[in-house]
Amino acid sequence: MKLLSTSHDRSLSLTGLALSACLLTAGCGGGDDGGDPSTDGGSSDGGDGTLSTLPQPPLTAAPGTDDEPIAENPEFNTAQDFEVRREPGARLPEEMEVELTDADFEAGVPEPVLQIPDSIDPSSNQPPFFEGLTNLDVLAGDIVEIVYLPQDPEGGLPGMFPQELPQGATFTDNFDGSKTFTWQPLQMDVGVREFTVVAIDPENDQYRSSNSILIRTTLPDDPSSIPNVAPMLDEMFEYTARVNDPVVIRLKGVDLNGSVPTVEIPDLPAGASINQDPRFEEIFALKFTPVTAGEFSIDVVIRDSVDTSLTSTETVSVTVLDNIEFERTGARLRQLSANRGIKFGFASLQSFYHQPDGAIYADIAASEFDIVTPENSMKMDYINPLPGRFQFAASDNLVRFAQLHNIDVHGHPLVWYRQVPQWVEDTPAADREIVMREYIDRMLMRYAQAASVWDVVNEPMADDGTLRDSVWFEAMGERYIDVALRQARLSAPNATLLINEFDIASGAKANGLIALIDRLQQREVPLDGIGFQLHLFSSFDQYDELQTTFASIASRDLDIYITELDISVADGATSTEQADAYRRIVDICLNQTRCKAIQMWGFTDQYSFRTIFDPLPFDRAYQAKPAYYAIQDALSN
Ligand code: G3I
């Protein structure tokens, strides 16, 4: 380890050395052997399938009036035709952010995590690695400098990239195969954080090893020795807006020394406003309405609140286009799909009206779609993050927007192995059945009027066709699915109840799901349909298998919903191939009478969980792509 001199004379530098690697294969991770489905940890199911009455008073704290969202100042959003509400209470406590601990640090350097394509045999092609990585103990104000030199046992020079650079850090190329990570942790960074660099196999760019180290930052004895750096704006992105639409840019000031900076606009454009958020003091909402097309730029001054003479200036800009730039020829997708007896929908970005392009987003959503799924706002750890604490505003707003535009809502998800709040993870297994039922009941009581379809159980299957492990499966075995569906039917008798799953076009997982369906139907468990997520790549080649699996589901008197369609473009594929894939999926749905809806997981590449693969029919500037017109054509013919 070489020490370089700095103002603190405590910089650290390392050159990577060899590491063993844990081969992350199907057997290495979680997954369940699918024990006896009849096992359960305490039962509110009378054995004949009837559910016991929920306890009064309830086992878990119910929402109260102090959970009811309140009206938001319109200066903070782009909504033009519906009222936006916001959470009433103070922000969630910081401890909600999952932090790494000293114990994590003392446990040593995390094992590399490998991504191994099926075509690779790790025994003959060892993964790329870094030598000599080690956890680092540093003081706030130190300069950390680590030289990363990726190596590969078979020779060749692996590629590499940092997974998430700390704010203010750099990862610079030394043009000798190595890159240097440089970072000055400050007061904001006190604690343990992970820094990960991904090495890419020289022969196959999908064969990767993610190599992390933990860096523990503590305050020096004399904090005044820490340099006071100028505050900055949190990461800004490219946005496109439409002439005469309101634009709201939420400017988040960041001062790595730990104070909250202020944000000022020296030359505020006529008609513009800037307001500090009442709940998030670091956020200032800039609202303006551009009246001409072009690059709309505004200089922003961020001022240190400890040393007010210390400022930085950044320019935020928005590309403004005329209305005609967003027009699409032909009929709207919701109109065409209605003519064919199906719904056409999308998953909505949470709080899209807080985005600078929220107005054009809303306009396209309202005109093109007649069913909407909340991408994240109805997930349990968001809705009910702490016992007795509920966050309904984002879902309430989406429901309000949907009802205004005659858009149905697809509730997602009620019971899932992911996004489970910590307090539920910590709940004794014997109590989880009631916890789950009370949550389902509360969500359906609040939203079933607006949401006719529900992903009651999301992703219950493991890849091998057994049931996936989860806090719910641990407590109740397979019966958690029975109980969830029975409670949903009880709470919302008119709702369409789905099990939603991915990667079930064919194979072990699809066969396992069908076997589960047969068991549920034998037990007379209420179930109305199956959601096929269909997160695909344009190279998808299981159209016939998908059609056959659709038929298997339909033969069980179940409806089919395509729930999360997106078709990624990678490995040199083209937007034309993507368009063709969209067309084929639409055709398969239209050819299956039980297929009731095609819902995409978003509609613009600007907001996609797979944005790097441009998977959706609108690009980041809301321009319709060939995929849009392929869908339009398939729905028309
Ligand atoms: O809201 C928090 C924010 O406060 C915090 O600062 C930030 C960083 O920790 O995280 C934010 O939450 C993130 C959330 O998206 C909202 O952006 C979560 O970390 C992130 O894990 C979550 O990812 C979502 C993922 O489901 C997990 O819930 C994706 O956006 C969403 O597209 C994806 O959707 C799933 C479906 O629900 C189920 N089917 C698969 C599909 C794709 O994975």
Residues whose N, C-alpha, C, O or C-beta is under 5 A from the ligand:
A	BS01	G3I	E375 N376 Q419 F609
